[in-house]
């Protein structure tokens, strides 16, 4: 496992008398405040497909079994806010220097990371690529979005200083191919960073029973996405895929993210609220398509109701590991 390559990760201290998240006002998260300025998005593919009450990408329909509707976009932006809190505002940990010239964000989603990095490096050319044309119409002038399947032949440019991927490894059918293509289009000495949650309800103090519905959700989801040829927990160990693709100096930074507001530290409680909400919203996203591969609709409803009840239990000290995988193209 990835964590074994690093120093031991300190457990999160639990609040002795944890309460619900009323200390955080609803205004603590507003996806509209996460992005900034300027020139219009240029893309012509705006079609979508609908299934089981959720909206999906039309381009290469069925490739990615998670919706792209407003609820999913808000979940994507909430995870970005969570990551910024967790990393003290760092968009990445790779040592790319102060003057990168070309940056690409593969599977950019709402584009929020790409927008932030374009603002951070206004002299850099930034590209965001995704199957879904859901990015905002006004973006920094040094940023453009492309609608494409990152598992197809690379058509996104060359000589990148930095390649970023987040929350996409579980959905790739051939991650080594994607990483190798990225490697071939990077400058010597350039860096790649892949940021992934481990899709497990971990617990250090055994307060969460192994057979708790919340723990079972992640196991069941892993089985379900396997029917699509995908590995839900791929992000746990990306060392081998990165090295197979040719990268050197592969390292991993692991941070613990509480699920819920049980942590003693107020900042971790806010982070936990973000993740708790994101996991709850993930239930609906998984119910619309993947879970139907292993359960009937009524069974899904009962199962997820029990998992949501676990999410509300502040006596369950569950968390996910957040992996930040970094690799370099040799000089």
N, C-alpha and C positions, 0 to 999 in steps of 0.2 A: 504494500500500500504506500501511497505517496508520503504519508506522514512519517514513515519510518526513515526517510531520507533526510529528515530535518531534526533539529533539536526538539525535545519533548514540548508539547503545547500545554500551557498552563490551563487548568480547568476554569470555567467561569464561576465566580462566586454568586450564589443565589441570595436574593433578598429574603430575610427571615420572615417578614410578614408581607409577602407580595400581594399586590392588589391589581385590579384591572387597569387598563391603560387610560383612565380618565385624566391623568396628568398631562396627556398630550392632546392639544386641541386639534380639531380637524384641519386647521390651517397649517399644521406642521408639514404636511405634504400636499403640494400642488404641482402636478406635472407641468403646468404652463409656465412655472417659474424656473424650470430647469434648463431651458435653452435660451439663446439670444438671437442676435441680429441677422441679417441683411439680404442677399440676392435670391431670386426665385429658382425653384427646383425645375429641372428640365427632364421630364419623362412622359411617355405617352401610353403606358400600360396601367390602366386604372380599373381593370375588371376584377370581380371577386366571385367566389362561389359560396353557396349557402347550404348548410347541412345540420340537421338536428338543432335548429335555432341559433347556430353560430355562423360567423362569416370566416371564409378561408381564402387563401390566395388562389387566383384563377390560373396564373402562369405556372405550368407544371403542376397542375392541381393534383393533390394527393401526396406530393413529395414530403411535405411537412405536415404532420397530423394535428397541429395545434392551431387554434383560430388566430386571425389577425384583426379582430374587431376592436371596438373602443375599450372593452373590458380588458382584453389582452394587452393592448397598447399601454393602458394605465398600469397594469402589472409590470410591464417591461420598464417603464419609467420609474416606478416605485423601487424596483430592484436596483436601478441606477442610483437613486437617492440613498438607498441602504448601503450600497458599495462605497459611496463617497463619505458617508459617516464612518463606516468601518475602517477606511484607509486614510482618514484625516484629510480628505479632499484629493488624494492622489488618483489620477485616472489610470495609472499603471505603475509598475515597479521596475521595469526594465531600464537599464542605464543607456538610454538612447541619446543623451547629450542635450544641449540647449538649442540646437539648430537643425532638426530633421527637415528634409525637403519634401519627402513623399511618404505619406501614411495611408494605409488602407484598413478599413474596418469590415471584416467579412461577416455576413449575417448581421447587418447593422440594426435590424428591427426598426424601432421608431427613429433611429438615427441620433439619439440623444448623446451617446458617447462621442460619435463623430463630430457633432456640433461643438461639444465642449473642447475636444482636442483641436479643432480648427480655430476656435477662439484662443486657445492657449498658444498655438503656433501660427500666427497670422501669415507668416512668410512661407509656410508649408502648403503643398497641394494635398488635399485630403479627399479620399474616395470612400463612400459607403456602398456596400453591395447587399442586396436582399431580394428574395423572391417576391416580396410584397411591396407595392408602391404606397406605403403608409407614412412616409417621412413628411415633415412639414414643407410648405411651399416657400417659406422664407428662411434662408440659411446663410451662414457666413459666405462671403464671396470666394473664398478659397476652398469651398467644399462642393462636391457634386455627388449625387446618388445615382446608382445604376440598378436596374431591375434585371437580375440574372440568378442562375443556380450556381452556387459556388462549387458544386460537385461536377459541373460541366468543364469543358476546356477553358482554360484561363484566357479571359479577354479584357482584363482590367488594367493593363499597363505593366511597366517594368521598373526596375531600379528603386524599389521601395526601401526606405530606411527603417520602417516599422510596420509590422502586420499585427493587427489586434483581432481577437475572436473572444466572444463571451456567450456562455449559455447556449452553445451550439453543438458541442462535441457529442452529447447524447443523441442528436438527431442526424448525425452523419452516417452514411452507410459504408464509406471508405475514407476514414480520416487520414490515413497515410497518403492517399492520393491528393487530398486537399492540401495537406502540409507540404508535400513534395512540390506541388505546383507553386505554392507560395514561396518556397525556398528558391526555386528556379527563377523567380521574378524579383528577388531581393538583391540589394547591393551586398558585396562582401563586407562582413562586419555588422550587418544589419541584425535587428532583433525581432523575434516574434513573441507575443504574450497571449496566453489562453487562460481566461478566468472562468472557473466552473464551480458550482455548488455540487456536493457529493450525492445529493438525492437520498439521504438517509436521515432517520430520526435518531441521532446519536444521544447517549446519555451516560455521563460519568458516574453519577451517584445512584444509579439503578432506580430512580424514582419513576421512570417510565417503564411499565411492564413490556417485556419483549413481544407479547401478543396484543399490545394495545392497538386499537384501530389506526391511530396515527402512524405507528411503526409499520403496520401491515399495508397502509396506503402506498408507501414508497416501494415495498416489496412487490405489491400487486401492479403498480405502475411500471416497474421494471419488466415484469412478465408481459404486460400489455404492449409496450412499445417494441418488445422483441418480435411481435407479429408483423411489425413494419420493417424488420431487418435492422433495427437500431438498438443501441446499448445505453440504457438510461443512466448508468453510472460510469460512463466512459471517462468522465473528467477526473476520477480518482487517481488514475495513473496514466499520464500522457508521456511519460519519459520514453517508453519504447517507441510509440509512434513518431515522436519528435526525432529521436535518434535514427530511426529507419528512414526518415525523410531527409536526413543529412545534417541536422542541427548538432552543434557542439555546445559546451558550457550549459547544459540543461540543468536548471535548478527549479525548486518549487518553494513558494512561501505559502503557509497554511494559516488561516485565521478562523476562529470559531465564531459562529453566528447563532445566537439564541433564537429559538422559535417561541415567540411570546415575550411577555413582560416580566419574567421571573428573575432576571439578573439584579444584583445589588446596585451596580453602576447605572446611573440614569441614562448615559449615552447608550449603553448596551440595551437598556429597556426600549429606547426609541428604535434602535436597530432591530431588536426583537419584534417590535410592533410591525415594522415594515415587512419582515420576513413572514411573520404570522399571517398578515393580510395577503401577501403574495402566495403563500401556500394555500390559504383558503380559496383564493381565486383560481389557483392551479387545479383544485378539485373540479371546478366547473369545466375548465378547459380539457381536462382528461376525460371527464364524463361524456363529453359530446362525441368523442370518437374512439380514442385508444382503449378505454376501459370496456367498451362494448365488445371488444375482442375476447374478453374473459368473463364477463358478467352480463346478465340481463338488466334492462333499465330499472326495474323495481329493486333488484338486488343492489345496484349501484347507489340508488337513492338512500337506502337504509345504511349501507356501508359508509358513505360519505357523511351522513348525519352523525354517526358515531365518531368519525374522525374529527369532524368540526367540534364536537363536544370535548374531545381531547385537547384541541387547540385552545380552548377557553380555560383549561385547568392549569393554574399557575403553580401547582404543586408538581407538575411534570416538567422536569428540567431538561428538555430536549434541545438539541442544537444541530445545525449542519456545519460541515467543514467547507470553507471557501478556499479553493486551490488557485494559486496564481503561478502558472507554469511559464517559464521563460527559456528561450533557446536562441542561439546565435548562429548566423551563417559565417563559416570560417573566413578569415581575412584573405 
